[in-house]
Amino acid sequence: MRLTTSRLLLLLFVGWAVSAMCAGIVSGTLTLIKGELGLTSEEAGRVLSSWLLGMLLGAFAVGYVADRVGARAGWASRCRQGRLGGAGSPSL
């Protein structure tokens, strides 16, 4: 199947929208997280900055893997990263 320009733009838009929605959810719930964990504004800023930095580094890592060994292996690598992050989080 050959991608036309409009289909490619639509796919790129959907990817951007999902990413923006995820960032919006975290930003919108940050005040609730801050209150629940008793964080100061500085600590909440560090949490958000760490999350964004993790997203950036993860995107570069998965992109590198996808370029080297293929998109399927890149997606599998991303799923493994998510599981490692979840396993490393404290249980409440």
PDB file of N, CA, C and O in Angstrom:
ATOM      1  N   MET A   1       0.846  -1.180   0.000  1.00  0.00           N
ATOM      2  CA  MET A   1       0.000   0.000   0.000  1.00  0.00           C
ATOM      3  C   MET A   1       0.885   1.236   0.000  1.00  0.00           C
ATOM      4  O   MET A   1       1.822   1.346   0.791  1.00  0.00           O
ATOM      5  N   ARG A   2       0.586   2.131  -0.867  1.00  0.00           N
ATOM      6  CA  ARG A   2       1.373   3.357  -0.971  1.00  0.00           C
ATOM      7  C   ARG A   2       0.693   4.460  -0.169  1.00  0.00           C
ATOM      8  O   ARG A   2      -0.508   4.695  -0.300  1.00  0.00           O
ATOM      9  N   LEU A   3       1.484   5.131   0.661  1.00  0.00           N
ATOM     10  CA  LEU A   3       0.932   6.224   1.465  1.00  0.00           C
ATOM     11  C   LEU A   3       0.880   7.502   0.648  1.00  0.00           C
ATOM     12  O   LEU A   3       1.874   7.911   0.049  1.00  0.00           O
ATOM     13  N   THR A   4      -0.271   8.120   0.631  1.00  0.00           N
ATOM     14  CA  THR A   4      -0.369   9.418  -0.004  1.00  0.00           C
ATOM     15  C   THR A   4      -0.006  10.476   1.034  1.00  0.00           C
ATOM     16  O   THR A   4       0.081  10.178   2.225  1.00  0.00           O
ATOM     17  N   THR A   5       0.198  11.671   0.597  1.00  0.00           N
ATOM     18  CA  THR A   5       0.569  12.756   1.501  1.00  0.00           C
ATOM     19  C   THR A   5      -0.503  13.002   2.554  1.00  0.00           C
ATOM     20  O   THR A   5      -0.192  13.224   3.724  1.00  0.00           O
ATOM     21  N   SER A   6      -1.753  12.963   2.143  1.00  0.00           N
ATOM     22  CA  SER A   6      -2.833  13.222   3.105  1.00  0.00           C
ATOM     23  C   SER A   6      -2.924  12.106   4.150  1.00  0.00           C
ATOM     24  O   SER A   6      -3.188  12.385   5.320  1.00  0.00           O
ATOM     25  N   ARG A   7      -2.713  10.863   3.755  1.00  0.00           N
ATOM     26  CA  ARG A   7      -2.725   9.765   4.729  1.00  0.00           C
ATOM     27  C   ARG A   7      -1.554   9.872   5.698  1.00  0.00           C
ATOM     28  O   ARG A   7      -1.706   9.644   6.898  1.00  0.00           O
ATOM     29  N   LEU A   8      -0.400  10.217   5.174  1.00  0.00           N
ATOM     30  CA  LEU A   8       0.771  10.382   6.027  1.00  0.00           C
ATOM     31  C   LEU A   8       0.553  11.505   7.034  1.00  0.00           C
ATOM     32  O   LEU A   8       0.875  11.356   8.213  1.00  0.00           O
ATOM     33  N   LEU A   9       0.012  12.621   6.575  1.00  0.00           N
ATOM     34  CA  LEU A   9      -0.278  13.726   7.491  1.00  0.00           C
ATOM     35  C   LEU A   9      -1.312  13.330   8.531  1.00  0.00           C
ATOM     36  O   LEU A   9      -1.203  13.728   9.691  1.00  0.00           O
ATOM     37  N   LEU A  10      -2.309  12.557   8.137  1.00  0.00           N
ATOM     38  CA  LEU A  10      -3.318  12.086   9.082  1.00  0.00           C
ATOM     39  C   LEU A  10      -2.683  11.187  10.144  1.00  0.00           C
ATOM     40  O   LEU A  10      -2.980  11.333  11.330  1.00  0.00           O
ATOM     41  N   LEU A  11      -1.822  10.269   9.739  1.00  0.00           N
ATOM     42  CA  LEU A  11      -1.140   9.393  10.695  1.00  0.00           C
ATOM     43  C   LEU A  11      -0.258  10.193  11.647  1.00  0.00           C
ATOM     44  O   LEU A  11      -0.238   9.931  12.850  1.00  0.00           O
ATOM     45  N   LEU A  12       0.466  11.160  11.113  1.00  0.00           N
ATOM     46  CA  LEU A  12       1.319  12.003  11.956  1.00  0.00           C
ATOM     47  C   LEU A  12       0.478  12.814  12.940  1.00  0.00           C
ATOM     48  O   LEU A  12       0.864  12.977  14.097  1.00  0.00           O
ATOM     49  N   PHE A  13      -0.663  13.319  12.489  1.00  0.00           N
ATOM     50  CA  PHE A  13      -1.541  14.086  13.368  1.00  0.00           C
ATOM     51  C   PHE A  13      -2.078  13.224  14.497  1.00  0.00           C
ATOM     52  O   PHE A  13      -2.124  13.662  15.647  1.00  0.00           O
ATOM     53  N   VAL A  14      -2.485  12.002  14.180  1.00  0.00           N
ATOM     54  CA  VAL A  14      -3.013  11.105  15.220  1.00  0.00           C
ATOM     55  C   VAL A  14      -1.935  10.804  16.251  1.00  0.00           C
ATOM     56  O   VAL A  14      -2.210  10.821  17.450  1.00  0.00           O
ATOM     57  N   GLY A  15      -0.722  10.531  15.807  1.00  0.00           N
ATOM     58  CA  GLY A  15       0.384  10.293  16.735  1.00  0.00           C
ATOM     59  C   GLY A  15       0.647  11.497  17.619  1.00  0.00           C
ATOM     60  O   GLY A  15       0.853  11.351  18.824  1.00  0.00           O
ATOM     61  N   TRP A  16       0.643  12.680  17.033  1.00  0.00           N
ATOM     62  CA  TRP A  16       0.857  13.896  17.815  1.00  0.00           C
ATOM     63  C   TRP A  16      -0.275  14.102  18.817  1.00  0.00           C
ATOM     64  O   TRP A  16      -0.027  14.477  19.963  1.00  0.00           O
ATOM     65  N   ALA A  17      -1.514  13.858  18.393  1.00  0.00           N
ATOM     66  CA  ALA A  17      -2.670  14.080  19.262  1.00  0.00           C
ATOM     67  C   ALA A  17      -2.636  13.145  20.472  1.00  0.00           C
ATOM     68  O   ALA A  17      -2.945  13.564  21.587  1.00  0.00           O
ATOM     69  N   VAL A  18      -2.268  11.898  20.259  1.00  0.00           N
ATOM     70  CA  VAL A  18      -2.190  10.949  21.368  1.00  0.00           C
ATOM     71  C   VAL A  18      -1.107  11.374  22.352  1.00  0.00           C
ATOM     72  O   VAL A  18      -1.311  11.315  23.564  1.00  0.00           O
ATOM     73  N   SER A  19       0.032  11.797  21.842  1.00  0.00           N
ATOM     74  CA  SER A  19       1.120  12.253  22.709  1.00  0.00           C
ATOM     75  C   SER A  19       0.722  13.504  23.481  1.00  0.00           C
ATOM     76  O   SER A  19       1.011  13.621  24.672  1.00  0.00           O
ATOM     77  N   ALA A  20       0.063  14.433  22.809  1.00  0.00           N
ATOM     78  CA  ALA A  20      -0.371  15.663  23.470  1.00  0.00           C
ATOM     79  C   ALA A  20      -1.428  15.363  24.526  1.00  0.00           C
ATOM     80  O   ALA A  20      -1.449  16.003  25.578  1.00  0.00           O
ATOM     81  N   MET A  21      -2.304  14.399  24.259  1.00  0.00           N
ATOM     82  CA  MET A  21      -3.319  14.026  25.229  1.00  0.00           C
ATOM     83  C   MET A  21      -2.667  13.453  26.487  1.00  0.00           C
ATOM     84  O   MET A  21      -3.093  13.754  27.602  1.00  0.00           O
ATOM     85  N   CYS A  22      -1.654  12.641  26.312  1.00  0.00           N
ATOM     86  CA  CYS A  22      -0.945  12.055  27.446  1.00  0.00           C
ATOM     87  C   CYS A  22      -0.291  13.156  28.282  1.00  0.00           C
ATOM     88  O   CYS A  22      -0.366  13.132  29.511  1.00  0.00           O
ATOM     89  N   ALA A  23       0.340  14.108  27.626  1.00  0.00           N
ATOM     90  CA  ALA A  23       0.966  15.221  28.348  1.00  0.00           C
ATOM     91  C   ALA A  23      -0.089  16.064  29.055  1.00  0.00           C
ATOM     92  O   ALA A  23       0.142  16.540  30.166  1.00  0.00           O
ATOM     93  N   GLY A  24      -1.236  16.252  28.426  1.00  0.00           N
ATOM     94  CA  GLY A  24      -2.312  17.021  29.047  1.00  0.00           C
ATOM     95  C   GLY A  24      -2.887  16.341  30.273  1.00  0.00           C
ATOM     96  O   GLY A  24      -3.245  17.003  31.248  1.00  0.00           O
ATOM     97  N   ILE A  25      -2.975  15.024  30.227  1.00  0.00           N
ATOM     98  CA  ILE A  25      -3.488  14.283  31.381  1.00  0.00           C
ATOM     99  C   ILE A  25      -2.545  14.441  32.563  1.00  0.00           C
ATOM    100  O   ILE A  25      -2.991  14.678  33.686  1.00  0.00           O
ATOM    101  N   VAL A  26      -1.253  14.313  32.321  1.00  0.00           N
ATOM    102  CA  VAL A  26      -0.284  14.440  33.412  1.00  0.00           C
ATOM    103  C   VAL A  26      -0.285  15.863  33.966  1.00  0.00           C
ATOM    104  O   VAL A  26      -0.261  16.052  35.182  1.00  0.00           O
ATOM    105  N   SER A  27      -0.312  16.850  33.096  1.00  0.00           N
ATOM    106  CA  SER A  27      -0.321  18.236  33.567  1.00  0.00           C
ATOM    107  C   SER A  27      -1.603  18.553  34.327  1.00  0.00           C
ATOM    108  O   SER A  27      -1.576  19.294  35.310  1.00  0.00           O
ATOM    109  N   GLY A  28      -2.719  17.997  33.878  1.00  0.00           N
ATOM    110  CA  GLY A  28      -3.990  18.252  34.541  1.00  0.00           C
ATOM    111  C   GLY A  28      -4.117  17.575  35.890  1.00  0.00           C
ATOM    112  O   GLY A  28      -4.813  18.075  36.775  1.00  0.00           O
ATOM    113  N   THR A  29      -3.457  16.452  36.055  1.00  0.00           N
ATOM    114  CA  THR A  29      -3.550  15.735  37.327  1.00  0.00           C
ATOM    115  C   THR A  29      -2.392  16.032  38.264  1.00  0.00           C
ATOM    116  O   THR A  29      -2.338  15.500  39.373  1.00  0.00           O
ATOM    117  N   LEU A  30      -1.473  16.872  37.832  1.00  0.00           N
ATOM    118  CA  LEU A  30      -0.303  17.158  38.666  1.00  0.00           C
ATOM    119  C   LEU A  30      -0.698  17.784  40.001  1.00  0.00           C
ATOM    120  O   LEU A  30      -0.078  17.487  41.022  1.00  0.00           O
ATOM    121  N   THR A  31      -1.710  18.637  40.014  1.00  0.00           N
ATOM    122  CA  THR A  31      -2.134  19.234  41.289  1.00  0.00           C
ATOM    123  C   THR A  31      -2.704  18.177  42.226  1.00  0.00           C
ATOM    124  O   THR A  31      -2.504  18.255  43.438  1.00  0.00           O
ATOM    125  N   LEU A  32      -3.410  17.192  41.683  1.00  0.00           N
ATOM    126  CA  LEU A  32      -3.928  16.102  42.511  1.00  0.00           C
ATOM    127  C   LEU A  32      -2.797  15.230  43.055  1.00  0.00           C
ATOM    128  O   LEU A  32      -2.808  14.828  44.219  1.00  0.00           O
ATOM    129  N   ILE A  33      -1.824  14.949  42.192  1.00  0.00           N
ATOM    130  CA  ILE A  33      -0.656  14.168  42.621  1.00  0.00           C
ATOM    131  C   ILE A  33       0.108  14.927  43.688  1.00  0.00           C
ATOM    132  O   ILE A  33       0.550  14.350  44.682  1.00  0.00           O
ATOM    133  N   LYS A  34       0.259  16.213  43.475  1.00  0.00           N
ATOM    134  CA  LYS A  34       0.975  17.066  44.430  1.00  0.00           C
ATOM    135  C   LYS A  34       0.302  17.034  45.801  1.00  0.00           C
ATOM    136  O   LYS A  34       0.977  16.915  46.823  1.00  0.00           O
ATOM    137  N   GLY A  35      -1.016  17.139  45.825  1.00  0.00           N
ATOM    138  CA  GLY A  35      -1.745  17.113  47.085  1.00  0.00           C
ATOM    139  C   GLY A  35      -1.715  15.741  47.745  1.00  0.00           C
ATOM    140  O   GLY A  35      -1.573  15.642  48.964  1.00  0.00           O
ATOM    141  N   GLU A  36      -1.845  14.689  46.957  1.00  0.00           N
ATOM    142  CA  GLU A  36      -1.872  13.323  47.490  1.00  0.00           C
ATOM    143  C   GLU A  36      -0.540  12.929  48.121  1.00  0.00           C
ATOM    144  O   GLU A  36      -0.508  12.283  49.169  1.00  0.00           O
ATOM    145  N   LEU A  37       0.561  13.322  47.477  1.00  0.00           N
ATOM    146  CA  LEU A  37       1.881  12.939  47.970  1.00  0.00           C
ATOM    147  C   LEU A  37       2.521  14.010  48.848  1.00  0.00           C
ATOM    148  O   LEU A  37       3.614  13.805  49.375  1.00  0.00           O
ATOM    149  N   GLY A  38       1.858  15.140  49.007  1.00  0.00           N
ATOM    150  CA  GLY A  38       2.395  16.219  49.837  1.00  0.00           C
ATOM    151  C   GLY A  38       3.658  16.842  49.266  1.00  0.00           C
ATOM    152  O   GLY A  38       4.587  17.163  50.007  1.00  0.00           O
ATOM    153  N   LEU A  39       3.694  17.013  47.943  1.00  0.00           N
ATOM    154  CA  LEU A  39       4.870  17.576  47.290  1.00  0.00           C
ATOM    155  C   LEU A  39       4.829  19.093  47.296  1.00  0.00           C
ATOM    156  O   LEU A  39       3.759  19.698  47.239  1.00  0.00           O
ATOM    157  N   THR A  40       5.995  19.696  47.366  1.00  0.00           N
ATOM    158  CA  THR A  40       6.077  21.147  47.193  1.00  0.00           C
ATOM    159  C   THR A  40       6.013  21.445  45.692  1.00  0.00           C
ATOM    160  O   THR A  40       6.075  20.531  44.870  1.00  0.00           O
ATOM    161  N   SER A  41       5.889  22.712  45.345  1.00  0.00           N
ATOM    162  CA  SER A  41       5.845  23.076  43.921  1.00  0.00           C
ATOM    163  C   SER A  41       7.147  22.712  43.226  1.00  0.00           C
ATOM    164  O   SER A  41       7.140  22.294  42.068  1.00  0.00           O
ATOM    165  N   GLU A  42       8.253  22.867  43.923  1.00  0.00           N
ATOM    166  CA  GLU A  42       9.555  22.526  43.346  1.00  0.00           C
ATOM    167  C   GLU A  42       9.648  21.016  43.081  1.00  0.00           C
ATOM    168  O   GLU A  42      10.126  20.596  42.027  1.00  0.00           O
ATOM    169  N   GLU A  43       9.198  20.222  44.024  1.00  0.00           N
ATOM    170  CA  GLU A  43       9.235  18.763  43.853  1.00  0.00           C
ATOM    171  C   GLU A  43       8.303  18.320  42.731  1.00  0.00           C
ATOM    172  O   GLU A  43       8.644  17.423  41.960  1.00  0.00           O
ATOM    173  N   ALA A  44       7.137  18.937  42.635  1.00  0.00           N
ATOM    174  CA  ALA A  44       6.203  18.611  41.548  1.00  0.00           C
ATOM    175  C   ALA A  44       6.815  18.969  40.196  1.00  0.00           C
ATOM    176  O   ALA A  44       6.637  18.242  39.218  1.00  0.00           O
ATOM    177  N   GLY A  45       7.533  20.087  40.144  1.00  0.00           N
ATOM    178  CA  GLY A  45       8.223  20.467  38.918  1.00  0.00           C
ATOM    179  C   GLY A  45       9.293  19.468  38.538  1.00  0.00           C
ATOM    180  O   GLY A  45       9.485  19.176  37.358  1.00  0.00           O
ATOM    181  N   ARG A  46       9.989  18.944  39.529  1.00  0.00           N
ATOM    182  CA  ARG A  46      11.005  17.916  39.259  1.00  0.00           C
ATOM    183  C   ARG A  46      10.365  16.634  38.737  1.00  0.00           C
ATOM    184  O   ARG A  46      10.899  15.992  37.832  1.00  0.00           O
ATOM    185  N   VAL A  47       9.225  16.265  39.307  1.00  0.00           N
ATOM    186  CA  VAL A  47       8.512  15.069  38.840  1.00  0.00           C
ATOM    187  C   VAL A  47       8.117  15.239  37.379  1.00  0.00           C
ATOM    188  O   VAL A  47       8.349  14.341  36.569  1.00  0.00           O
ATOM    189  N   LEU A  48       7.531  16.362  37.035  1.00  0.00           N
ATOM    190  CA  LEU A  48       7.102  16.604  35.660  1.00  0.00           C
ATOM    191  C   LEU A  48       8.294  16.676  34.709  1.00  0.00           C
ATOM    192  O   LEU A  48       8.244  16.123  33.611  1.00  0.00           O
ATOM    193  N   SER A  49       9.357  17.348  35.120  1.00  0.00           N
ATOM    194  CA  SER A  49      10.546  17.444  34.271  1.00  0.00           C
ATOM    195  C   SER A  49      11.184  16.081  34.058  1.00  0.00           C
ATOM    196  O   SER A  49      11.643  15.778  32.957  1.00  0.00           O
ATOM    197  N   SER A  50      11.217  15.262  35.091  1.00  0.00           N
ATOM    198  CA  SER A  50      11.776  13.914  34.967  1.00  0.00           C
ATOM    199  C   SER A  50      10.948  13.071  34.014  1.00  0.00           C
ATOM    200  O   SER A  50      11.494  12.305  33.220  1.00  0.00           O
ATOM    201  N   TRP A  51       9.633  13.209  34.091  1.00  0.00           N
ATOM    202  CA  TRP A  51       8.754  12.464  33.199  1.00  0.00           C
ATOM    203  C   TRP A  51       8.991  12.875  31.741  1.00  0.00           C
ATOM    204  O   TRP A  51       9.082  12.022  30.858  1.00  0.00           O
ATOM    205  N   LEU A  52       9.090  14.176  31.499  1.00  0.00           N
ATOM    206  CA  LEU A  52       9.314  14.654  30.134  1.00  0.00           C
ATOM    207  C   LEU A  52      10.689  14.242  29.614  1.00  0.00           C
ATOM    208  O   LEU A  52      10.827  13.881  28.445  1.00  0.00           O
ATOM    209  N   LEU A  53      11.702  14.294  30.470  1.00  0.00           N
ATOM    210  CA  LEU A  53      13.043  13.865  30.073  1.00  0.00           C
ATOM    211  C   LEU A  53      13.052  12.374  29.755  1.00  0.00           C
ATOM    212  O   LEU A  53      13.697  11.944  28.798  1.00  0.00           O
ATOM    213  N   GLY A  54      12.341  11.593  30.551  1.00  0.00           N
ATOM    214  CA  GLY A  54      12.229  10.160  30.283  1.00  0.00           C
ATOM    215  C   GLY A  54      11.561   9.880  28.951  1.00  0.00           C
ATOM    216  O   GLY A  54      11.976   8.981  28.220  1.00  0.00           O
ATOM    217  N   MET A  55      10.527  10.649  28.632  1.00  0.00           N
ATOM    218  CA  MET A  55       9.867  10.494  27.326  1.00  0.00           C
ATOM    219  C   MET A  55      10.826  10.809  26.186  1.00  0.00           C
ATOM    220  O   MET A  55      10.858  10.103  25.178  1.00  0.00           O
ATOM    221  N   LEU A  56      11.605  11.870  26.351  1.00  0.00           N
ATOM    222  CA  LEU A  56      12.556  12.274  25.311  1.00  0.00           C
ATOM    223  C   LEU A  56      13.623  11.209  25.095  1.00  0.00           C
ATOM    224  O   LEU A  56      13.898  10.814  23.962  1.00  0.00           O
ATOM    225  N   LEU A  57      14.220  10.750  26.186  1.00  0.00           N
ATOM    226  CA  LEU A  57      15.276   9.737  26.072  1.00  0.00           C
ATOM    227  C   LEU A  57      14.717   8.424  25.535  1.00  0.00           C
ATOM    228  O   LEU A  57      15.367   7.749  24.736  1.00  0.00           O
ATOM    229  N   GLY A  58      13.515   8.063  25.971  1.00  0.00           N
ATOM    230  CA  GLY A  58      12.890   6.846  25.462  1.00  0.00           C
ATOM    231  C   GLY A  58      12.596   6.923  23.976  1.00  0.00           C
ATOM    232  O   GLY A  58      12.764   5.939  23.257  1.00  0.00           O
ATOM    233  N   ALA A  59      12.158   8.087  23.510  1.00  0.00           N
ATOM    234  CA  ALA A  59      11.878   8.253  22.078  1.00  0.00           C
ATOM    235  C   ALA A  59      13.149   8.117  21.253  1.00  0.00           C
ATOM    236  O   ALA A  59      13.137   7.494  20.192  1.00  0.00           O
ATOM    237  N   PHE A  60      14.241   8.691  21.730  1.00  0.00           N
ATOM    238  CA  PHE A  60      15.513   8.553  21.011  1.00  0.00           C
ATOM    239  C   PHE A  60      15.981   7.104  21.004  1.00  0.00           C
ATOM    240  O   PHE A  60      16.450   6.603  19.982  1.00  0.00           O
ATOM    241  N   ALA A  61      15.853   6.432  22.145  1.00  0.00           N
ATOM    242  CA  ALA A  61      16.306   5.038  22.232  1.00  0.00           C
ATOM    243  C   ALA A  61      15.487   4.131  21.325  1.00  0.00           C
ATOM    244  O   ALA A  61      16.049   3.308  20.603  1.00  0.00           O
ATOM    245  N   VAL A  62      14.176   4.272  21.353  1.00  0.00           N
ATOM    246  CA  VAL A  62      13.318   3.432  20.516  1.00  0.00           C
ATOM    247  C   VAL A  62      13.522   3.757  19.042  1.00  0.00           C
ATOM    248  O   VAL A  62      13.516   2.856  18.203  1.00  0.00           O
ATOM    249  N   GLY A  63      13.702   5.024  18.719  1.00  0.00           N
ATOM    250  CA  GLY A  63      13.980   5.404  17.335  1.00  0.00           C
ATOM    251  C   GLY A  63      15.276   4.801  16.830  1.00  0.00           C
ATOM    252  O   GLY A  63      15.349   4.344  15.689  1.00  0.00           O
ATOM    253  N   TYR A  64      16.292   4.796  17.667  1.00  0.00           N
ATOM    254  CA  TYR A  64      17.577   4.202  17.298  1.00  0.00           C
ATOM    255  C   TYR A  64      17.422   2.710  17.055  1.00  0.00           C
ATOM    256  O   TYR A  64      17.906   2.188  16.051  1.00  0.00           O
ATOM    257  N   VAL A  65      16.753   2.024  17.965  1.00  0.00           N
ATOM    258  CA  VAL A  65      16.535   0.583  17.811  1.00  0.00           C
ATOM    259  C   VAL A  65      15.720   0.306  16.547  1.00  0.00           C
ATOM    260  O   VAL A  65      16.039  -0.616  15.796  1.00  0.00           O
ATOM    261  N   ALA A  66      14.676   1.094  16.308  1.00  0.00           N
ATOM    262  CA  ALA A  66      13.842   0.888  15.123  1.00  0.00           C
ATOM    263  C   ALA A  66      14.640   1.102  13.839  1.00  0.00           C
ATOM    264  O   ALA A  66      14.435   0.385  12.859  1.00  0.00           O
ATOM    265  N   ASP A  67      15.545   2.077  13.832  1.00  0.00           N
ATOM    266  CA  ASP A  67      16.379   2.308  12.652  1.00  0.00           C
ATOM    267  C   ASP A  67      17.358   1.160  12.422  1.00  0.00           C
ATOM    268  O   ASP A  67      17.656   0.814  11.279  1.00  0.00           O
ATOM    269  N   ARG A  68      17.851   0.580  13.490  1.00  0.00           N
ATOM    270  CA  ARG A  68      18.872  -0.465  13.363  1.00  0.00           C
ATOM    271  C   ARG A  68      18.293  -1.849  13.080  1.00  0.00           C
ATOM    272  O   ARG A  68      18.820  -2.575  12.237  1.00  0.00           O
ATOM    273  N   VAL A  69      17.226  -2.220  13.765  1.00  0.00           N
ATOM    274  CA  VAL A  69      16.738  -3.594  13.646  1.00  0.00           C
ATOM    275  C   VAL A  69      15.301  -3.707  13.155  1.00  0.00           C
ATOM    276  O   VAL A  69      14.815  -4.818  12.946  1.00  0.00           O
ATOM    277  N   GLY A  70      14.616  -2.599  12.967  1.00  0.00           N
ATOM    278  CA  GLY A  70      13.265  -2.644  12.438  1.00  0.00           C
ATOM    279  C   GLY A  70      12.227  -2.103  13.404  1.00  0.00           C
ATOM    280  O   GLY A  70      12.445  -2.032  14.614  1.00  0.00           O
ATOM    281  N   ALA A  71      11.098  -1.727  12.839  1.00  0.00           N
ATOM    282  CA  ALA A  71      10.039  -1.094  13.633  1.00  0.00           C
ATOM    283  C   ALA A  71       9.422  -2.048  14.644  1.00  0.00           C
ATOM    284  O   ALA A  71       9.090  -1.634  15.755  1.00  0.00           O
ATOM    285  N   ARG A  72       9.261  -3.313  14.284  1.00  0.00           N
ATOM    286  CA  ARG A  72       8.648  -4.275  15.212  1.00  0.00           C
ATOM    287  C   ARG A  72       9.522  -4.446  16.455  1.00  0.00           C
ATOM    288  O   ARG A  72       9.008  -4.464  17.574  1.00  0.00           O
ATOM    289  N   ALA A  73      10.829  -4.570  16.270  1.00  0.00           N
ATOM    290  CA  ALA A  73      11.738  -4.695  17.409  1.00  0.00           C
ATOM    291  C   ALA A  73      11.774  -3.393  18.204  1.00  0.00           C
ATOM    292  O   ALA A  73      11.930  -3.419  19.425  1.00  0.00           O
ATOM    293  N   GLY A  74      11.632  -2.263  17.529  1.00  0.00           N
ATOM    294  CA  GLY A  74      11.583  -0.977  18.225  1.00  0.00           C
ATOM    295  C   GLY A  74      10.360  -0.872  19.114  1.00  0.00           C
ATOM    296  O   GLY A  74      10.446  -0.384  20.241  1.00  0.00           O
ATOM    297  N   TRP A  75       9.218  -1.331  18.611  1.00  0.00           N
ATOM    298  CA  TRP A  75       7.990  -1.305  19.416  1.00  0.00           C
ATOM    299  C   TRP A  75       8.105  -2.265  20.594  1.00  0.00           C
ATOM    300  O   TRP A  75       7.667  -1.942  21.698  1.00  0.00           O
ATOM    301  N   ALA A  76       8.689  -3.441  20.373  1.00  0.00           N
ATOM    302  CA  ALA A  76       8.887  -4.402  21.468  1.00  0.00           C
ATOM    303  C   ALA A  76       9.814  -3.811  22.524  1.00  0.00           C
ATOM    304  O   ALA A  76       9.607  -4.019  23.720  1.00  0.00           O
ATOM    305  N   SER A  77      10.831  -3.077  22.088  1.00  0.00           N
ATOM    306  CA  SER A  77      11.741  -2.419  23.025  1.00  0.00           C
ATOM    307  C   SER A  77      10.998  -1.383  23.856  1.00  0.00           C
ATOM    308  O   SER A  77      11.246  -1.258  25.055  1.00  0.00           O
ATOM    309  N   ARG A  78      10.102  -0.651  23.240  1.00  0.00           N
ATOM    310  CA  ARG A  78       9.322   0.358  23.954  1.00  0.00           C
ATOM    311  C   ARG A  78       8.421  -0.299  25.007  1.00  0.00           C
ATOM    312  O   ARG A  78       8.273   0.209  26.118  1.00  0.00           O
ATOM    313  N   CYS A  79       7.827  -1.428  24.639  1.00  0.00           N
ATOM    314  CA  CYS A  79       6.968  -2.140  25.592  1.00  0.00           C
ATOM    315  C   CYS A  79       7.777  -2.645  26.783  1.00  0.00           C
ATOM    316  O   CYS A  79       7.307  -2.602  27.920  1.00  0.00           O
ATOM    317  N   ARG A  80       8.993  -3.122  26.522  1.00  0.00           N
ATOM    318  CA  ARG A  80       9.857  -3.577  27.621  1.00  0.00           C
ATOM    319  C   ARG A  80      10.219  -2.413  28.531  1.00  0.00           C
ATOM    320  O   ARG A  80      10.253  -2.565  29.752  1.00  0.00           O
ATOM    321  N   GLN A  81      10.487  -1.258  27.947  1.00  0.00           N
ATOM    322  CA  GLN A  81      10.812  -0.080  28.764  1.00  0.00           C
ATOM    323  C   GLN A  81       9.651   0.274  29.672  1.00  0.00           C
ATOM    324  O   GLN A  81       9.858   0.621  30.835  1.00  0.00           O
ATOM    325  N   GLY A  82       8.439   0.192  29.160  1.00  0.00           N
ATOM    326  CA  GLY A  82       7.259   0.490  29.968  1.00  0.00           C
ATOM    327  C   GLY A  82       7.093  -0.480  31.115  1.00  0.00           C
ATOM    328  O   GLY A  82       6.736  -0.085  32.225  1.00  0.00           O
ATOM    329  N   ARG A  83       7.353  -1.757  30.851  1.00  0.00           N
ATOM    330  CA  ARG A  83       7.252  -2.748  31.916  1.00  0.00           C
ATOM    331  C   ARG A  83       8.318  -2.531  32.981  1.00  0.00           C
ATOM    332  O   ARG A  83       8.044  -2.691  34.171  1.00  0.00           O
ATOM    333  N   LEU A  84       9.528  -2.169  32.569  1.00  0.00           N
ATOM    334  CA  LEU A  84      10.587  -1.890  33.542  1.00  0.00           C
ATOM    335  C   LEU A  84      10.239  -0.688  34.402  1.00  0.00           C
ATOM    336  O   LEU A  84      10.477  -0.691  35.610  1.00  0.00           O
ATOM    337  N   GLY A  85       9.678   0.331  33.785  1.00  0.00           N
ATOM    338  CA  GLY A  85       9.261   1.517  34.542  1.00  0.00           C
ATOM    339  C   GLY A  85       8.159   1.194  35.535  1.00  0.00           C
ATOM    340  O   GLY A  85       8.171   1.679  36.666  1.00  0.00           O
ATOM    341  N   GLY A  86       7.215   0.380  35.113  1.00  0.00           N
ATOM    342  CA  GLY A  86       6.140  -0.022  36.009  1.00  0.00           C
ATOM    343  C   GLY A  86       6.624  -0.908  37.131  1.00  0.00           C
ATOM    344  O   GLY A  86       6.138  -0.812  38.258  1.00  0.00           O
ATOM    345  N   ALA A  87       7.583  -1.776  36.833  1.00  0.00           N
ATOM    346  CA  ALA A  87       8.114  -2.680  37.865  1.00  0.00           C
ATOM    347  C   ALA A  87       8.938  -1.905  38.884  1.00  0.00           C
ATOM    348  O   ALA A  87       9.026  -2.304  40.045  1.00  0.00           O
ATOM    349  N   GLY A  88       9.542  -0.803  38.458  1.00  0.00           N
ATOM    350  CA  GLY A  88      10.372  -0.023  39.360  1.00  0.00           C
ATOM    351  C   GLY A  88       9.592   0.975  40.199  1.00  0.00           C
ATOM    352  O   GLY A  88      10.161   1.614  41.085  1.00  0.00           O
ATOM    353  N   SER A  89       8.301   1.119  39.936  1.00  0.00           N
ATOM    354  CA  SER A  89       7.513   2.083  40.696  1.00  0.00           C
ATOM    355  C   SER A  89       7.089   1.480  42.050  1.00  0.00           C
ATOM    356  O   SER A  89       6.845   0.278  42.155  1.00  0.00           O
ATOM    357  N   PRO A  90       7.011   2.317  43.053  1.00  0.00           N
ATOM    358  CA  PRO A  90       6.623   1.775  44.361  1.00  0.00           C
ATOM    359  C   PRO A  90       5.147   1.416  44.378  1.00  0.00           C
ATOM    360  O   PRO A  90       4.324   2.101  43.770  1.00  0.00           O
ATOM    361  N   SER A  91       4.824   0.359  45.062  1.00  0.00           N
ATOM    362  CA  SER A  91       3.413  -0.015  45.197  1.00  0.00           C
ATOM    363  C   SER A  91       2.825   0.715  46.400  1.00  0.00           C
ATOM    364  O   SER A  91       3.487   0.894  47.422  1.00  0.00           O
ATOM    365  N   LEU A  92       1.577   1.129  46.258  1.00  0.00           N
ATOM    366  CA  LEU A  92       0.938   1.875  47.354  1.00  0.00           C
ATOM    367  C   LEU A  92       0.031   0.996  48.150  1.00  0.00           C
ATOM    368  O   LEU A  92      -0.589   1.456  49.109  1.00  0.00           O
TER     369      LEU A  92
END
